[in-house]
Amino acid sequence: MEKLLKKPYYIEQPASKNGDEYEMKKATSLFFAAATICSLFLVTYVGPEVVNAQTASQSIFQLQNAVTLDGKWTNNIEWDDAATSNIVGTTGALRGIFRDKFELIGAFGDPDFDVVDWYVIEFFTDKTNDTGDYVQLCYDGDQSGGTSPQSGDLMVQISGHNGTVQKLAGTGTGWAPGNITNLRFAQAISISKLNSTNPHWTTEIAYDKYNNGGGISTNIMIAFYDASNSAAGIQTWPSGASVNNPSTWGVNDASTIGPIPEGLGIGSMVMLASVSVLVGFFYLRKKPKAIWVP
């Protein structure tokens, strides 16, 4: 606090034998600092793309854009506030993606407080309407893991499109009918911002994490199956995960407890870095003997 109350002051910068060389070194340092920050920012925005079930992690950020639960991108920014993870087949081929984000409702401690996880799951290679198709979403709310579904593990299975919904809970050895409250979902064949040329099945889910026993961060598994292409098998995130083995599920990391950083294209980042160099070089050249210290 004492430091915050101090007024800014100036200190003398040591003189350089070669002023221009000194300024350029400072400007170069500024460039690399700006470039490093931008690169870290880009990584944070895109989110992890993972295929290893043992180390898989998906960052989940706070909802900024409202979701219309209709099984499609209702508008072009609806899911821009969520990171992306790829869903790949056993050969490494891209089969689909999912994005998710959380919504805080009310204030913690209030009777109406809630945390809802919103999902969009896109199955790029399926546009048939088979009763044997299904989508699964599994939750390990306390991240207890284990090699079989435990009592705190929950699974939603939507069989057929907009068809039968099963709500299951772990028993310690397998799955049995369970209680999952306030579950909502919608499915539709549509195109999306992430696959705009190929109509495909898209599933949107609203999952009440708080009232179903989930912590801030949870372990999850997502799977989908196309009965018309049984040879392709079950597609999962993380790749190779099993619905019956929670230790193979990935982390849904909400530790940031905030919105996704505003996205910037690589062109914008290069431009910002370049501007930083020019501005920094100008001011360092004009005032080489003084720097501002808060």
N, C-alpha and C positions, 0 to 999 in steps of 0.2 A: 504493500500500500504506500509506504514511504517513497518507493521508487516512482510510482505512478503520479505522485504529487509534485515531483521535481519538474521544473521548467526545462524545455529544450535548451541546449547550449552548443557552442561551437568549439571544436578542438583543432589544433593545427595538424595538418598532414605533413609528414616528413618530405623534405625537398628531394626531387629526383635529379640525377645527373642528366637524364635524357627525358625531357617532359613528354614528348610525343610517344616514345616507347612505353612510358609508364601509363599514359592514358589508354593506349591500345590494349595493354595487358589487363587493365581494369575493365575495359569494355568487353574483352574476350571472356573474362571471368563472369561478367554479367550475362553474356549470351548463354554460356553453358548452364548457369543457374536457372535462367528462364526456360531453357530447353528441357532441363531435368524436371522442373516443376510441371511443365506441360505434358511430358511423357507419363509422369505418374498420374496426372489428372486424366489422361486418355485411358490408361489401364483401369482406373477406378470406374470410369463411366461405362466402358464396354462390359465389364464384369468377367468373371472367369469362364473359360471354356474348358471343361474338364472331362476326362474319359476314364479316370482311374477311381474305382469305387472306394478305395481306401483313403483317398485324399480329396475327394470331390467336395467342392464348396461353392455355393451360390450366394452372392450377397443380395440381401433383400432390403429395399429402401422404403421410406414412408411415402404413401400415396399422395400425389399432387394433382393428378388428373382423374376425375370421377369416372367410374366404370358403369356402362350400361350393360346389364347382364343379358346379352342376346346371342352369344356364341360367335362373335366376329369383332373386328376392329370397327367400332361404330364411327370413329373419326380417325384422322391420321396421327393424332397425338395421344390417343387413349392409353397406350402402353409404353409411351416414351419415357416414363418415369420409373421404369423397371429394367434391371439387367437381364441379359440373355444367356441361357445355357443351351448348348446343342444336345440333341438326342440322336445318337448314332447307332447303326446296326453292328453286328459282330464283325463285319468286314471293314468297318470304319466309315461306311457311307452315311451321309446325313439323311435322317428320316424325319426329323422335325425339331421343334424348339419348345422351350417354355420360358415364360417370364412371370415373376410374382412380385408383389409389393404388399405392405401392411398398412392398415388404416387404424388410427387411434380414434376411438369414439369416447367423448367425455373425458373427465379428469380422473386419474388414478385415485381410488378411494370412494368415488361417487357410486351410487347404486347402479347407474346406467353405464359405467365404464366397460369398454370392450376393446378387443384387438381382433380385427378380421384380416386374414390373409386372402388376397385376390390372386387368381391364377389365370393365365391364358396358355393353353396347351395346343400346339398346332402339329397335326399329323400330316406332313407334306405328301406322303405317298398313299394316302387312303381317301377315296371319295365315293366308295361303295357303301351301300346301306345294308349291312348284314346283322342279323340278330346276334351272331357270335362275336361281333366286334366289342371291345371294351376299353375303357380308360380306368386306371387305378391311381389313387393318391394315398400314400401311406405317411403316417406321422409317428415319430418317436418323440413325444412331447418333452420328456425329461432327459433325452439323449443317453439313456441307459444302455443302449446297444443290445448285445446278446445274439446268440445264434438261432434263436427262435422267437416268435412274437410274444412280448411280455404283456402284463396286464395294462400297462400305460400306453401300449401301441394301438393305433387306430387305422382303419383302412376304409376308403370310399371306393366302390367299384360301380361304374356306370356301364351296364351291359346293353348292347344295342344303342342306337343313337336317340337320345331323349327317352330312353326306355327304362328298364329295371335298375333301381338303385339299391345296392347292398351296403349296409353300415356294419362293419365288423370290428371286433376288439380282440387283442391277443389274450391267449389263455395260459401262456407259458410253454405250450407245445405246438400251438397252431392258432387258427382263427375260429371265432364263433360270433353269432349275431351280437351286436353291441349298440351302444347309444351314442350318437353323434348329433349334437343339437345345432339348430339354425343353419343347416347346410342348404346352399342354393347353387344351381348350375344351369347352364344353357349350352346347346350345341347347334352348329349349323355348318353347311358347306359354303365356304367363302374364300375369297382371296384376302391377302393381308399386306401390310407394309413390308413384311419380311419374306413374302413369297407372292408377288403380285401377278404372276402369269399362270399359276396352276391352282384351280379351285380345289380345296381340301377341307377335311373335317377340322373344325376348331372347337375347343371346349373351354368355356369360362367357368370358374368355380369361385364361390365365396365361402371360405372356411373360417368358422368362429374359433380362432386359436385359443383365446383367453378362457372361454367357457367350456372348452373341451380339454383343458389341462395342459396346454402348451406353454413352454417357457419363452423367454425373449428370443433365443435361438433354439432351433429344433433340428432333428434329423428327419429327412424326408426321402421318399422314393416315388418316382413317377413312371408309369408304364402304359403302353398302349399296344393293341393287338388288332390286326386286320385279318378277319376270318377268310377273306377271299385270297389272301396271300400267306397261307399258313407256313410255307417254306421259309419265309423271312423270320418267323419266330416272334417272340415278344420283344418289343423295343423298350429300353429302360434308361432312366437317368437315376444314378450314375450308370454308365455302360457296364453290363455284366452283373448288375445288382439283382438280388432275389427278393421277392415279396415275403418269403418265409425266413429271411435271414437279415434282421435289422443291422447287423454289423457291417453289411455291404452298402448301407444307405449313405447319402451325402448330407452335408451340413447346410442348413438354411440359415445363413449368418446374418442376424439383425443387430449386431453389436454396435453399428454406427448410430442407430436410433435417430435417423434423420433422412432427408430427401437425397436422391441421387444427385451428384454434382451436375451442373448444367453442361450439356454436351457441346463440345467444340470440334470442328473438323480439323484434320491435320493441316490444311491450308491456313486456317485461322491461327493455329498454334505457331506455325512458322512465321507468319506475319507478326504476331505478338512478340516473338523472340527477336525478330529483326528490328522492330520498333524499339524494343528495350535496349538493343545495342546502340542504335542511333541516338536515342534520348540520353542514355547513360554516357556515351562518348562526348556528347555536346556539353552536358553539365560538368562532367569531370574535367573537360578541357578548359572551360571557362573559369572554374573555381578549383584549381588543383590543390590549394593549400588549406582548404577547410571542408569538413564533413559535418553533417547534422546528426546529433545524437539525442535521442529522446530521454 
